[in-house]
Amino acid sequence: MSFKLTILGCNSAVPTVERHPTAQLLNANERFFLIDCGEGTQVRLKEFQLNFQRINHIFISHLHGDHYFGLIGLISSMHLLGRNKDLHIYAHQELKSIIDLQLSAANTELNYPLFFHPISETNEQVLYEDEKISISNIILNHTIKCSGFIFKEKKSPRKIINVRIEEYNIPFDKYNGIKKGADWISDTGEIIKNNEITVENTPVHSYAFCTDTAYNEALIDKIRGFDLLYHEATFKKDLADRAKETGHSTTYEAATMAKKSAVKNLLIGHFSQRYKILDELLIEAKDTFRNTLLAESGLELDFNKLPS
Amino acid sequence: MSFKLTILGCNSAVPTVERHPTAQLLNANERFFLIDCGEGTQVRLKEFQLNFQRINHIFISHLHGDHYFGLIGLISSMHLLGRNKDLHIYAHQELKSIIDLQLSAANTELNYPLFFHPISETNEQVLYEDEKISISNIILNHTIKCSGFIFKEKKSPRKIINVRIEEYNIPFDKYNGIKKGADWISDTGEIIKNNEITVENTPVHSYAFCTDTAYNEALIDKIRGFDLLYHEATFKKDLADRAKETGHSTTYEAATMAKKSAVKNLLIGHFSQRYKILDELLIEAKDTFRNTLLAESGLELDFNKLPS
């Protein structure tokens, strides 16, 4: 199915005119998931012509401002522009009080139902699930409690080969069983193996969002083999001490994580504002993990076109 | 003295890519006062190359998000960029809890002292005063408690005419008294009237910030004769009912307020996002009050060059 990620912002801490704080939009088969929501995210969504009323689920990694200061504005604009369908927010518990207090100060009662789902500080669990995708939190290692998110598309049933249906005269009521892997017994009693009458469906996609975090080998098994890992690379490798001290990672650490977890592609972001030329960070990461990409506002990644 | 206003944003409610929510910076003789702080204000300040660390006093009119959602981000960036000098915030009491809760959720202890000054809901009083300027709140008429602000420069002492000092041999220790209006008694006992040895200093400036508010004649005496009135004109005059219902004003009402209070200039702003071409609002206002200007992001008004 279609699976596209748009980067809305990928700067750390302090926003600048050109580089915006963290926010990403994942479009999984026309289901829209917003991941983090730094200041100005609603304007970025408009700039990239992404209709924010289509977002029904918002995931907030942690309560440092560069990851959520744009949320209350987005919630308010959704309200002012006439939203009436549900909105679900997944975040650490304190965010609920912050939202409630701001709505109360404005004497605003939202036109739409807002559901708040607290993320556990200690458990990793499924936060959202439907027939196509499941989304879980993973515990990161930052200066305050912080959650990564993993998005895993579910395996689709196999596809029946049309000419085989005619050849073996397979009736409609058997399709579901065959799609799930059943063999077929022909009119003559011959057993036709499932893989002769079906093919694999489109490949499933997987995405891991890991920011903010110090280098943390506990992640490796949780993201192994993923199509794409977004991993913060706040600093160049010469600032490894500073990274450790502030609960962040270097380019080298992000690339090492990608290598050890054997993900197919790495996207680095959350750059310190001290770096004016980001290519230098990309070069450092590529040195350890070749399939590295650099996040920038407006970048759209189609998972069906990523190197595999 | 120098007295300059920069418009950082002047849209109502929902921000767009081109039009930003309310924020203004008043530079009164190199003292910088920020008035309202909608989402993205810190980025606007950078865009217009205004150093936000020079701002020591921030005035928030009311707690609708388009007037303050950018404040917590600005406070955080000031902290992250090493501020250590005092910051004073003047706003309704609830804002303090909102700021405190967000700092606490981020486990942030600011590097600089932040002083919160609650604005009274019922009393109009001086909020800030120094030897050059006084700043007071005025009560507006909106859907939630809302405060306008008036900025009045203090009258400077008169200037002594240099040639008179020589002519009458006036000693230095008498300068202050003469600047304040004292006459001079010459060596021969002659009384020299103050206005023969001094001239008026530069004119004093006055600015009134009035948004959000329904048309409210109680303001007239408080802003009479001001150099500049910023008055919201959320709607065109055909939507007078909608304006009343939502605690806002029309172009016609803003212009009528300017006319009745005999201010020298009117600046209209806080435009509804329904208007794509703002010139139509300007034309409507000018029809009633000729000296009307249209607010737009980046507009800088030098009070020494305004029509008087």
Chai-1 contact restraints between the chains, C-beta under 6 A:
chainA,res_idxA,chainB,res_idxB,connection_type,confidence,min_distance_angstrom,max_distance_angstrom,comment,restraint_id
A,A13,B,L80,contact,1.0,0.0,6.0,A-B,restraint_1
A,V14,B,S77,contact,1.0,0.0,6.0,A-B,restraint_2
A,V14,B,L80,contact,1.0,0.0,6.0,A-B,restraint_3
A,P15,B,V43,contact,1.0,0.0,6.0,A-B,restraint_4
A,V17,B,V43,contact,1.0,0.0,6.0,A-B,restraint_5
A,V17,B,K46,contact,1.0,0.0,6.0,A-B,restraint_6
A,V17,B,E47,contact,1.0,0.0,6.0,A-B,restraint_7
A,E39,B,E39,contact,1.0,0.0,6.0,A-B,restraint_8
A,E39,B,G73,contact,1.0,0.0,6.0,A-B,restraint_9
A,G40,B,G40,contact,1.0,0.0,6.0,A-B,restraint_10
A,V43,B,P15,contact,1.0,0.0,6.0,A-B,restraint_11
A,V43,B,V17,contact,1.0,0.0,6.0,A-B,restraint_12
A,K46,B,V17,contact,1.0,0.0,6.0,A-B,restraint_13
A,E47,B,V17,contact,1.0,0.0,6.0,A-B,restraint_14
A,L63,B,A105,contact,1.0,0.0,6.0,A-B,restraint_15
A,L63,B,A106,contact,1.0,0.0,6.0,A-B,restraint_16
A,H64,B,A106,contact,1.0,0.0,6.0,A-B,restraint_17
A,G65,B,G73,contact,1.0,0.0,6.0,A-B,restraint_18
A,G65,B,S76,contact,1.0,0.0,6.0,A-B,restraint_19
A,F69,B,I72,contact,1.0,0.0,6.0,A-B,restraint_20
A,F69,B,G73,contact,1.0,0.0,6.0,A-B,restraint_21
A,I72,B,F69,contact,1.0,0.0,6.0,A-B,restraint_22
A,G73,B,E39,contact,1.0,0.0,6.0,A-B,restraint_23
A,G73,B,G65,contact,1.0,0.0,6.0,A-B,restraint_24
A,G73,B,F69,contact,1.0,0.0,6.0,A-B,restraint_25
A,S76,B,G65,contact,1.0,0.0,6.0,A-B,restraint_26
A,S77,B,V14,contact,1.0,0.0,6.0,A-B,restraint_27
A,L80,B,A13,contact,1.0,0.0,6.0,A-B,restraint_28
A,L80,B,V14,contact,1.0,0.0,6.0,A-B,restraint_29
A,E94,B,A105,contact,1.0,0.0,6.0,A-B,restraint_30
A,I98,B,L101,contact,1.0,0.0,6.0,A-B,restraint_31
A,I98,B,Q102,contact,1.0,0.0,6.0,A-B,restraint_32
A,L101,B,I98,contact,1.0,0.0,6.0,A-B,restraint_33
A,Q102,B,I98,contact,1.0,0.0,6.0,A-B,restraint_34
A,A105,B,L63,contact,1.0,0.0,6.0,A-B,restraint_35
A,A105,B,E94,contact,1.0,0.0,6.0,A-B,restraint_36
A,A106,B,L63,contact,1.0,0.0,6.0,A-B,restraint_37
A,A106,B,H64,contact,1.0,0.0,6.0,A-B,restraint_38
A,N107,B,I144,contact,1.0,0.0,6.0,A-B,restraint_39
A,I144,B,N107,contact,1.0,0.0,6.0,A-B,restraint_40
